[in-house]
Amino acid sequence: MLKALGIQKTYGKLHILKGVNLEVQQGEIVTIVGASGAGKSSLLNIIGTLDKPDAGQLFLNETEISGLNSKQLSHFRNTQIGFIFQFHHLLAEFNALENVCIPAFIAGTPKAEAEKRAATLLDMLGLSSRIHHKPNQLSGGEQQRVAVARALVNKPAMILADEPSGNLDSANARDLHELFIRLRNEFNQTFIIVTHNEDLAALSDRKVTMKDGLIVQS
């Protein structure tokens, strides 16, 4: 479903990505590992259309992403890609339900439909009793599960996660990792995850190792 061909990226004099090729199948959980500075997050940002490559092509379900204009790209990103980061980035003034609804509202989903979908996801993630709580009233694990629900609300083609358990203790990290497996099994959801967590890498279908801007092992 995802194909990256010859992806290159330079920042100033730093050649971060040196011709990366990567293919990911529907329903696959792929973890990307490697030392700091290997290019993992830069590659994830390009796959997620948050940054543009200097060279190379990127396809998602046969759509060539590099061929989209700015407006098309924003819509594509919001509807086809879900993001989970190390920090949850929930909006403090909104409760859990409202935070999950925001991407759906941006996509033009009617309020009632968005709220129903968000409530269903929060219930599935064990947060039905917390939907009206604001982020500062939730534990770290609960905050990150709300972020997962927000990533899923538009039924994206794939979820991109950058160190998703980096701010969690070992128990909450394990719960989050098991949740990814469950979501893949129940919804055939595709995940690409940058991580330093060896336990998460071991649970994935495939571990991709990057070094010096290239994939050196898959």
C-alpha positions in Angstrom: 0.0 0.0 0.0 3.0 2.3 0.6 5.9 2.6 -1.7 8.8 5.0 -1.2 11.4 5.1 -4.0 14.8 6.8 -3.8 13.8 9.2 -1.1 16.5 11.9 -0.5 16.6 14.8 1.9 19.2 17.4 2.7 19.1 20.0 5.5 21.8 22.6 4.8 25.0 20.6 4.4 23.6 17.5 6.1 22.5 14.7 3.7 20.0 13.0 6.0 18.3 10.6 3.6 20.4 9.1 0.8 18.0 7.2 -1.5 15.7 5.3 0.8 13.4 2.6 -0.7 10.6 1.1 1.4 7.5 -0.9 0.7 4.7 -1.6 3.3 1.8 -3.9 2.9 -1.8 -3.3 4.0 -2.2 -4.5 7.6 1.5 -4.7 8.3 3.2 -3.3 11.5 6.6 -2.1 10.5 9.0 -0.6 13.1 11.9 1.6 12.1 15.0 1.4 14.4 18.5 2.8 14.4 20.8 5.2 16.2 19.9 8.9 16.7 20.6 10.8 13.5 20.1 7.8 11.2 17.2 9.5 9.4 14.2 7.7 11.0 12.1 10.6 11.9 12.9 12.5 8.7 11.7 9.5 6.7 8.5 9.3 8.8 7.8 13.0 8.3 8.2 12.6 4.5 5.9 9.5 4.5 3.4 11.5 6.5 3.7 14.5 4.1 4.8 16.8 6.9 8.0 17.4 4.8 8.9 17.0 1.2 11.8 15.0 -0.2 14.4 16.6 -2.4 14.3 13.7 -4.7 12.3 10.4 -5.0 8.7 9.3 -5.3 6.1 8.4 -2.7 3.0 6.4 -3.4 0.1 5.5 -1.1 -2.5 3.1 -2.6 -1.2 4.0 -6.0 -1.7 7.8 -5.4 1.6 9.6 -6.1 1.7 12.0 -3.2 4.3 14.3 -4.7 1.8 15.1 -7.5 -0.7 16.7 -5.2 -1.1 20.4 -4.8 -1.1 22.1 -1.3 -4.9 21.8 -0.8 -5.1 18.2 -2.0 -2.1 17.3 0.2 -3.8 18.8 3.3 -7.0 16.8 2.6 -5.0 13.7 1.8 -3.0 14.0 5.1 -6.1 14.5 7.2 -8.1 11.6 5.8 -5.5 9.0 4.8 -2.8 9.3 7.6 -3.2 9.2 11.4 -0.4 10.5 13.6 0.8 9.4 17.1 3.7 11.3 18.6 5.9 10.8 21.7 3.9 13.6 23.4 0.1 13.3 23.0 -0.4 17.0 21.7 -4.0 17.0 23.0 -5.6 20.4 23.3 -5.8 21.4 26.9 -9.1 23.3 26.7 -11.0 20.4 25.1 -12.1 17.1 26.7 -11.2 13.7 25.4 -14.2 13.4 23.1 -13.7 16.8 21.6 -10.0 16.2 21.0 -10.8 13.0 19.1 -13.4 14.8 17.0 -11.1 17.6 15.8 -9.7 15.7 12.7 -13.2 14.6 11.8 -14.5 18.1 12.0 -11.6 19.3 9.8 -12.6 16.6 7.2 -16.1 17.9 7.2 -17.8 15.1 9.1 -21.1 16.1 10.6 -20.9 16.7 14.3 -23.3 13.9 15.4 -21.4 11.4 13.2 -18.0 12.5 14.4 -19.0 12.4 18.1 -20.5 8.9 17.6 -17.4 7.6 15.9 -15.2 9.2 18.6 -17.2 7.8 21.5 -17.1 4.3 19.9 -13.3 4.5 19.6 -12.8 5.8 23.2 -15.1 3.0 24.5 -13.1 0.4 22.5 -9.9 1.8 24.1 -11.3 1.5 27.6 -12.0 5.3 28.1 -15.8 5.4 28.0 -15.8 6.8 31.6 -13.3 9.5 30.7 -14.7 11.1 27.6 -15.6 14.3 29.3 -12.2 14.6 31.1 -9.7 17.1 29.9 -6.1 16.1 29.3 -4.8 17.2 32.7 -7.4 14.9 34.3 -6.0 11.9 32.5 -3.0 9.7 33.2 -0.2 9.5 30.8 -1.4 6.2 29.4 -5.0 7.5 29.1 -3.7 10.6 27.3 -1.8 8.5 24.7 -4.9 6.3 24.2 -6.9 9.4 23.4 -4.2 10.3 20.9 -4.6 6.9 19.3 -8.4 7.4 19.0 -7.8 10.8 17.4 -5.4 9.1 14.9 -8.1 6.6 14.0 -11.2 8.8 13.8 -10.9 9.4 10.1 -10.4 5.7 9.3 -6.9 6.4 7.8 -5.1 4.1 5.4 -2.1 4.0 7.8 -1.0 5.2 11.2 2.5 6.8 11.7 3.9 6.8 15.2 7.1 8.5 16.3 8.3 7.0 19.7 4.7 6.6 20.8 5.6 4.9 24.1 8.7 7.1 24.8 6.9 9.1 27.6 5.2 6.1 29.2 6.3 3.8 32.0 6.9 0.1 31.2 3.4 -1.1 32.0 1.6 1.6 30.0 4.1 1.1 27.2 3.3 -2.6 27.1 -0.4 -1.8 27.0 0.0 0.6 24.1 2.1 -1.9 22.2 -0.6 -4.6 22.7 -3.2 -2.1 21.5 -1.4 -1.6 18.2 -1.5 -5.4 17.7 -5.2 -5.5 18.5 -6.0 -2.7 16.1 -4.1 -4.4 13.4 -5.9 -7.7 14.0 -9.4 -6.1 14.3 -9.2 -3.5 11.6 -6.3 -4.6 9.4 -4.8 -1.3 10.3 -1.3 -0.5 8.9 1.4 1.0 11.3 4.8 2.5 10.6 6.5 3.1 14.0 9.8 4.8 14.7 11.0 3.4 18.1 14.0 2.8 20.3 11.8 0.3 22.3 13.1 -3.2 21.6 10.0 -4.8 23.0 7.8 -3.0 20.5 10.2 -3.8 17.7 10.1 -7.4 18.6 6.2 -7.4 18.4 6.1 -5.9 14.9 5.8 -7.9 11.7 9.0 -6.4 10.3 11.9 -4.4 11.8 13.6 -2.0 9.4 17.1 -0.8 10.5 18.4 2.6 9.3 22.0 3.8 9.4 23.5 7.0 8.0 20.4 7.8 5.9 19.8 4.4 4.4 17.9 1.2 5.2 20.6 -1.4 5.9 18.5 -4.3 7.1 14.8 -5.3 6.8 
